[in-house]
Amino acid sequence: MANGKFVSYLRVSTARQGASGLGLEAQREAVTRFLNGGKWTLVQEVMEVESGKKNDRPAIAEALRLCRLHKATLIIAKLDRLARNVHFISSLMESGVEFIACDFPEANRLTVHILAAVAEHEASMISARTRSALAAAKARGRILGGQRGPLDRMAAMSRKGTVASGVARSKTAAKRRDDLLPVILELQQKGAGSLRAVARGLDLLGLTTSQGGRWSAVQVQRILRRKQDLVLSSDHDPDNVRDPNP
């Protein structure tokens, strides 16, 4: 049973499929079926027509931005909708965004990274260079076969993931602050004349603080002060409000 906020990501590989809707409806149905029941909110649906082998994909970047902004989970219909290479999966892990695949709900960022690494390894095995290396090893009497290569890579990635987890959380917090800044500036442009008014606006948009609570004037001010080009005027004084979550 699904609970919380979600951003769905739908992808097809060709412009023809995108124009016809072929594949998109099936993905949308899978997402709807998975979310059926529970207390959940679909913040937004993001659709992309692109090859899964490309890393520069603006729609998935937007989906990740929305997930960070709303503290939502990225949901996809099929695991292969994300990508087929380790580089892209690494980018997903560094984003700090949690995701769920309807056809493999038990998967997490680490298991997907492992699956992508194994797939990449298997693909490289068919190359001439790999075949040549295996033949040379066999000629030296080395016993070939087994899964030592993939297992070594899995262990290395597991160790790397443990060490980098703290750094990833810090990067995620920084990225979310960057995502929040345009929203804050837009609220100010629309007439939010004080930090308290901006805080109320963020609450009304359903955007929570990093701790999942409501916004205060000081917390808004902290985000604004991180940008050196922004000068706070006296109209935006936080009224000496103390931050409940220093």
GUBASE-559646 format. One record per residue (C-alpha): y, z, x; residue in one letter. Coordinates in steps of 0.25 Angstrom, whole numbers, padded with zeros to 4 digits, always signed. Example, Ala and Ser with C-alpha at 12.3 -4.5 7.8 and 13.67 -1.06 7.14 Angstrom:
<tivexs>
-0018+0031+0049A
-0004+0029+0055S
</tivexs>
This chain:
<tivexs>
+0000+0000+0000M
+0013-0005+0006A
+0025+0005+0008N
+0039+0003+0014G
+0048-0009+0017K
+0042-0022+0021F
+0048-0036+0026V
+0038-0047+0024S
+0037-0059+0034Y
+0032-0072+0029L
+0029-0084+0039R
+0024-0098+0038V
+0023-0107+0050S
+0028-0120+0045T
+0041-0125+0038A
+0032-0132+0028R
+0025-0119+0024Q
+0038-0112+0023G
+0044-0122+0014A
+0031-0123+0005S
+0029-0108+0005G
+0015-0110+0010L
+0010-0097+0015G
+0022-0089+0012L
+0017-0085-0002E
+0004-0081+0003A
+0011-0072+0013Q
+0020-0066+0003R
+0009-0063-0006E
+0001-0056+0005A
+0014-0047+0008V
+0016-0044-0007T
+0001-0041-0009R
+0001-0031+0003F
+0014-0024-0002L
+0009-0023-0016N
+0009-0008-0020G
+0016+0004-0013G
+0031+0006-0010K
+0036-0006-0002W
+0049-0014-0001T
+0049-0029+0004L
+0062-0029+0011V
+0062-0044+0014Q
+0053-0056+0015E
+0055-0064+0028V
+0049-0078+0029M
+0048-0087+0041E
+0043-0101+0044V
+0039-0101+0058E
+0027-0103+0068S
+0020-0089+0071G
+0021-0093+0086K
+0036-0092+0087K
+0042-0079+0091N
+0056-0083+0087D
+0055-0081+0072R
+0068-0076+0065P
+0061-0072+0052A
+0052-0062+0058I
+0063-0057+0066A
+0071-0055+0053E
+0059-0048+0047A
+0058-0039+0058L
+0073-0036+0057R
+0071-0033+0042L
+0059-0024+0045C
+0067-0016+0056R
+0080-0015+0046L
+0072-0010+0034H
+0061-0003+0042K
+0051-0012+0035A
+0037-0017+0039T
+0035-0032+0041L
+0024-0037+0032I
+0017-0050+0034I
+0006-0057+0027A
-0003-0061+0039K
-0003-0056+0053L
-0002-0070+0059D
+0012-0072+0052R
+0018-0063+0063L
+0014-0071+0076A
+0003-0076+0085R
+0009-0071+0098N
+0011-0058+0106V
+0026-0060+0109H
+0029-0060+0094F
+0021-0048+0090I
+0027-0041+0102S
+0041-0044+0096S
+0036-0038+0083L
+0031-0026+0089M
+0044-0023+0096E
+0052-0025+0083S
+0046-0012+0079G
+0043-0018+0065V
+0030-0014+0058E
+0023-0025+0051F
+0011-0027+0042I
+0002-0039+0040A
-0004-0040+0026C
-0017-0046+0031D
-0018-0035+0042F
-0011-0023+0038P
-0018-0014+0048E
-0011-0022+0059A
+0001-0016+0067N
+0010-0021+0078R
+0000-0017+0089L
-0012-0024+0083T
-0004-0036+0080V
+0000-0037+0094H
-0014-0035+0099I
-0019-0046+0089L
-0008-0056+0094A
-0011-0053+0109A
-0026-0056+0106V
-0022-0069+0099A
-0014-0073+0110E
-0024-0069+0120H
-0035-0078+0113E
-0025-0089+0112A
-0023-0089+0127S
-0038-0089+0130M
-0039-0103+0125I
-0029-0108+0136S
-0034-0115+0148A
-0028-0104+0157R
-0036-0094+0151T
-0049-0102+0151R
-0047-0105+0165S
-0045-0090+0168A
-0058-0086+0161L
-0066-0097+0168A
-0061-0092+0181A
-0065-0077+0178A
-0078-0082+0173K
-0081-0089+0186A
-0078-0076+0194R
-0089-0069+0185G
-0079-0062+0176R
-0085-0059+0162I
-0076-0065+0152L
-0075-0063+0137G
-0072-0050+0129G
-0058-0045+0125Q
-0053-0038+0137R
-0040-0047+0138G
-0036-0044+0123P
-0040-0030+0124L
-0032-0028+0137D
-0020-0034+0130R
-0022-0025+0118M
-0022-0012+0127A
-0010-0017+0134A
-0002-0019+0122M
-0006-0006+0116S
-0001+0001+0128R
+0012-0007+0128K
+0014-0004+0113G
+0013+0011+0115T
+0023+0011+0126V
+0033+0002+0119A
+0032+0009+0106S
+0044+0018+0109G
+0052+0006+0114V
+0049-0002+0102A
+0054+0009+0092R
+0067+0009+0100S
+0068-0006+0099K
+0065-0006+0084T
+0076+0005+0082A
+0086-0004+0090A
+0082-0016+0082K
+0084-0009+0069R
+0098-0005+0073R
+0101-0019+0076D
+0096-0023+0062D
+0104-0013+0055L
+0117-0016+0062L
+0120-0029+0054P
+0116-0022+0041V
+0126-0011+0044I
+0137-0021+0048L
+0135-0029+0035E
+0136-0016+0027L
+0149-0013+0034Q
+0154-0027+0031Q
+0151-0025+0016K
+0160-0013+0015G
+0152-0001+0021A
+0164+0005+0027G
+0158+0018+0033S
+0145+0021+0040L
+0141+0029+0028R
+0142+0017+0019A
+0134+0009+0029V
+0123+0020+0029A
+0123+0019+0014R
+0122+0004+0014G
+0110+0005+0024L
+0103+0015+0014D
+0106+0006+0002L
+0099-0006+0010L
+0087+0002+0012G
+0089+0003+0027L
+0084+0016+0033T
+0087+0023+0046T
+0077+0023+0057S
+0072+0036+0052Q
+0071+0030+0038G
+0082+0038+0032G
+0096+0035+0026R
+0108+0031+0035W
+0119+0039+0039S
+0133+0035+0045A
+0129+0040+0059V
+0117+0031+0059Q
+0124+0019+0055V
+0135+0022+0065Q
+0124+0023+0076R
+0119+0009+0073I
+0134+0003+0074L
+0137+0011+0087R
+0126+0004+0094R
+0134-0009+0093K
+0145-0009+0103Q
+0153-0019+0096D
+0154-0011+0083L
+0166-0001+0082V
+0165+0009+0071L
+0178+0011+0064S
+0183+0025+0058S
+0179+0019+0044D
+0164+0020+0049H
+0165+0035+0054D
+0152+0042+0051P
+0159+0054+0046D
+0152+0063+0056N
+0139+0061+0049V
+0128+0067+0057R
+0115+0058+0059D
+0103+0065+0052P
+0094+0058+0062N
+0101+0058+0076P
</tivexs>
